[in-house]
Structure formats: structure tokens, C-alpha cells
Amino acid sequence: MDKDNNRAKKWLKEEATSSEYNSIKEEAKLTPLQENIIDLIVLKDLSVVAISLALHMSDTTVKRKTKQILDKISRILSRHF
């Protein structure tokens, strides 16, 4: 992940309030699958391997989808902050 995505992930996990977290997800227009993945990362603190097992998809797919999600969120955060 690049620096902006790492920053977005850190903000979501450590700084965002519940309201901010939900607002960012809504503004990013995430698909239900994308919402599920980001919730597992942020709220459950699951690893890529754990998510891939839970959602029955490859590690590569989870990594790709996570990057897509964080790219969307990073763009939104860059406009707000």
C-alpha cells in the first residue's frame, strides 16, 4: 500500500469516530462486499488471510479489493483534510 492508503487505514482505525467512519464509507459509495472487507479490517482487525478465509476468496483478491477501497477513501480524505 502506498503512503496515502496507509494514512487512510490508520485514520479509520485510530482516529475516526463511528459517525465519521460511516460517513466516509457512504461517501465512498462502497459496494456491500467492499463495506464488508473494510469493516473486517477496521472493526475486527482481521488479517488478509483471515478475511480471505472468511469470504472464500484468494489473498490476492482481498489485497486488490482493499487497495481499491483505500484508494477511494484516500481521495475523499484528501478533499476533507
LUMVEXDREN-583758 format. One line per field, with one value per residue: x, y, z of N, C-alpha, C in turn; residue in three letters; residue number from 1. Coordinates in Angstrom, 3 decimals, always signed. Example, Ala and Ser with C-alpha at 12.3 -4.5 7.8 and 13.67 -1.06 7.14 Angstrom:
<atoms>
n.px	(+13.190,+12.850)
n.py	(-5.690,-2.250)
n.pz	(+7.800,+7.080)
ca.px	(+12.300,+13.670)
ca.py	(-4.500,-1.060)
ca.pz	(+7.800,+7.140)
c.px	(+13.200,+12.900)
c.py	(-3.300,+0.030)
c.pz	(+7.800,+7.870)
residuo	(ala,ser)
num	(1,2)
</atoms>
This chain:
<atoms>
n.px	(+0.832,+0.398,+1.669,-0.465,-2.667,-1.959,-2.054,-4.782,-5.898,-4.865,-6.096,-8.799,-8.795,-7.771,-8.427,-10.873,-14.226,-17.152,-19.291,-17.933,-16.545,-18.660,-19.781,-17.704,-17.546,-20.050,-19.868,-17.844,-19.151,-19.159,-19.337,-21.452,-19.736,-17.229,-17.685,-17.982,-15.391,-13.771,-14.877,-14.162,-11.415,-11.031,-12.822,-12.759,-10.127,-8.894,-6.614,-5.312,-5.260,-7.086,-9.418,-9.642,-10.157,-12.571,-14.273,-14.101,-12.273,-9.338,-6.132,-4.877,-7.027,-8.356,-6.359,-6.230,-8.839,-8.885,-6.976,-8.328,-10.510,-9.227,-7.988,-10.219,-11.165,-8.939,-8.819,-11.138,-10.586,-8.413,-9.634,-11.066,-9.309)
n.py	(-1.181,+2.252,+5.383,+7.233,+5.512,+3.979,+5.953,+6.582,+4.159,+4.054,+6.340,+5.584,+3.388,+4.414,+7.104,+8.060,+8.818,+6.882,+7.912,+9.473,+7.434,+5.912,+7.872,+8.363,+5.858,+5.835,+8.086,+7.209,+5.403,+2.555,-0.865,-3.547,-5.757,-4.475,-2.829,-4.801,-5.915,-3.685,-3.228,-5.605,-5.274,-2.807,-2.755,-5.349,-5.984,-7.921,-10.018,-10.162,-12.840,-14.018,-12.667,-13.492,-16.208,-16.079,-14.903,-16.530,-16.161,-15.466,-14.502,-12.613,-11.410,-10.205,-8.377,-6.753,-5.715,-4.378,-2.393,-0.955,-0.007,+1.567,+3.412,+4.858,+5.932,+7.381,+9.407,+10.817,+11.648,+13.303,+15.478,+16.494,+17.051)
n.pz	(+0.000,-0.659,+0.704,+1.189,+1.353,+3.560,+5.499,+5.393,+6.254,+8.866,+9.948,+9.807,+11.571,+14.009,+14.526,+13.501,+14.344,+15.098,+13.652,+11.699,+10.405,+9.303,+7.636,+5.802,+4.557,+3.328,+1.633,-0.041,-1.543,-1.375,-2.370,-1.158,-0.638,-0.516,+1.710,+3.657,+3.672,+4.476,+6.985,+8.298,+8.359,+9.736,+11.992,+13.067,+12.932,+11.294,+9.505,+6.114,+5.295,+7.093,+6.353,+3.698,+4.055,+5.498,+3.633,+1.487,-0.696,-2.673,-1.262,-2.839,-4.162,-2.000,-1.204,-3.510,-3.618,-1.173,-1.637,-3.636,-2.154,-0.169,-1.823,-2.781,-0.350,+0.498,-1.449,-0.808,+1.815,+1.312,+0.185,+2.297,+4.342)
ca.px	(+0.000,+1.180,+1.642,-1.805,-3.552,-1.593,-2.574,-6.236,-6.169,-4.566,-7.147,-10.015,-8.648,-7.352,-8.852,-12.249,-15.343,-18.089,-20.039,-17.022,-16.282,-19.841,-19.920,-16.678,-17.976,-21.182,-19.377,-17.021,-20.075,-18.618,-20.256,-21.607,-18.520,-16.185,-18.009,-17.677,-13.935,-13.210,-15.317,-13.329,-10.081,-11.041,-13.547,-12.370,-8.668,-8.512,-5.546,-5.707,-5.502,-8.335,-10.510,-9.782,-10.813,-13.952,-15.069,-13.881,-11.602,-7.883,-5.416,-4.630,-8.281,-8.569,-5.390,-6.639,-10.058,-8.504,-6.329,-9.390,-11.277,-8.410,-7.814,-11.433,-11.214,-7.826,-9.232,-12.128,-9.897,-7.551,-10.514,-11.595,-8.252)
ca.py	(+0.000,+3.472,+6.202,+7.779,+4.432,+3.652,+7.045,+6.411,+2.992,+4.459,+7.262,+4.805,+2.514,+5.050,+8.477,+8.340,+8.452,+5.972,+8.723,+9.788,+6.173,+5.600,+8.912,+8.128,+4.680,+6.230,+8.990,+6.421,+4.571,+1.201,-1.973,-4.333,-6.537,-3.554,-2.455,-5.958,-6.028,-2.612,-3.470,-6.673,-4.714,-1.719,-3.061,-6.658,-6.057,-9.195,-10.015,-10.517,-14.286,-14.286,-12.156,-14.367,-17.438,-15.765,-14.532,-17.553,-15.601,-15.549,-13.400,-11.605,-10.691,-9.347,-7.276,-5.874,-5.014,-3.464,-1.242,-0.176,+0.654,+2.611,+4.457,+5.685,+6.649,+8.352,+10.552,+11.576,+12.284,+14.385,+16.637,+16.990,+17.463)
ca.pz	(+0.000,-0.674,+1.911,+1.412,+1.786,+4.939,+6.320,+5.445,+7.101,+10.240,+10.372,+10.025,+12.745,+15.262,+14.767,+13.070,+15.202,+14.427,+12.693,+10.597,+9.699,+8.490,+6.611,+4.775,+3.795,+2.492,+0.589,-0.969,-2.331,-1.387,-2.597,+0.073,-0.402,-0.068,+3.089,+4.495,+3.789,+5.296,+8.361,+8.865,+8.592,+10.717,+13.224,+13.614,+12.852,+10.701,+8.504,+4.748,+5.269,+7.812,+5.522,+2.519,+4.510,+5.879,+2.456,+0.458,-1.870,-2.546,-0.616,-3.882,-4.377,-0.825,-1.290,-4.604,-3.210,-0.089,-2.273,-4.291,-1.091,+0.444,-2.839,-2.736,+0.927,+0.495,-2.271,-0.034,+2.945,+0.811,-0.058,+3.571,+5.300)
c.px	(+0.875,+0.932,+0.241,-2.776,-3.239,-2.138,-4.096,-6.613,-5.948,-5.660,-8.432,-9.951,-8.485,-7.991,-10.320,-13.254,-16.234,-18.878,-19.178,-16.756,-17.450,-20.044,-18.942,-17.072,-19.114,-20.716,-18.555,-17.874,-19.528,-19.713,-20.433,-20.353,-17.386,-16.435,-17.669,-16.173,-13.379,-13.658,-14.480,-11.925,-10.103,-11.663,-13.118,-10.862,-8.178,-7.415,-6.124,-6.063,-6.828,-9.542,-10.732,-10.474,-12.291,-14.842,-14.886,-13.339,-10.099,-7.324,-5.209,-5.881,-8.563,-7.620,-5.803,-7.859,-9.769,-7.842,-7.371,-10.190,-10.486,-8.082,-9.011,-11.441,-10.109,-8.184,-10.218,-11.449,-9.022,-8.375,-10.975,-10.521,-7.105)
c.py	(+1.242,+4.288,+6.745,+6.708,+4.001,+4.700,+6.917,+5.255,+3.346,+5.386,+6.499,+4.001,+3.292,+6.396,+8.741,+7.941,+7.488,+6.709,+9.068,+8.554,+5.837,+6.611,+8.706,+6.920,+5.035,+7.116,+8.250,+5.534,+3.149,+0.194,-2.720,-5.171,-5.639,-3.103,-3.584,-6.068,-4.940,-2.750,-4.557,-6.174,-3.742,-2.136,-4.361,-6.870,-7.403,-9.009,-10.362,-11.997,-14.618,-13.820,-13.070,-15.679,-17.189,-15.513,-15.481,-16.950,-15.636,-14.331,-12.256,-10.768,-9.741,-8.149,-6.271,-5.054,-4.020,-2.219,-0.356,+0.631,+1.822,+3.724,+5.414,+6.555,+7.697,+9.599,+11.437,+12.324,+13.443,+15.645,+17.283,+17.554,+18.123)
c.pz	(+0.000,+0.590,+2.215,+1.900,+3.213,+5.903,+6.478,+6.374,+8.572,+10.771,+10.682,+11.312,+14.046,+15.560,+14.458,+14.138,+14.417,+13.349,+11.480,+9.742,+8.766,+7.368,+5.462,+3.924,+2.850,+1.333,-0.458,-1.872,-2.508,-1.684,-1.273,+0.389,+0.094,+1.367,+4.053,+4.724,+4.693,+6.751,+9.031,+9.181,+9.770,+12.048,+13.881,+13.623,+12.306,+9.660,+7.134,+4.681,+5.946,+6.995,+4.315,+2.895,+4.833,+4.664,+1.273,-0.846,-1.629,-1.823,-1.613,-4.132,-3.215,-0.873,-2.363,-4.204,-2.083,-0.663,-2.945,-3.259,-0.522,-0.538,-2.818,-1.486,+0.999,-0.300,-1.511,+1.098,+2.483,+0.513,+1.238,+4.492,+4.591)
residuo	(met,asp,lys,asp,asn,asn,arg,ala,lys,lys,trp,leu,lys,glu,glu,ala,thr,ser,ser,glu,tyr,asn,ser,ile,lys,glu,glu,ala,lys,leu,thr,pro,leu,gln,glu,asn,ile,ile,asp,leu,ile,val,leu,lys,asp,leu,ser,val,val,ala,ile,ser,leu,ala,leu,his,met,ser,asp,thr,thr,val,lys,arg,lys,thr,lys,gln,ile,leu,asp,lys,ile,ser,arg,ile,leu,ser,arg,his,phe)
num	(1,2,3,4,5,6,7,8,9,10,11,12,13,14,15,16,17,18,19,20,21,22,23,24,25,26,27,28,29,30,31,32,33,34,35,36,37,38,39,40,41,42,43,44,45,46,47,48,49,50,51,52,53,54,55,56,57,58,59,60,61,62,63,64,65,66,67,68,69,70,71,72,73,74,75,76,77,78,79,80,81)
</atoms>
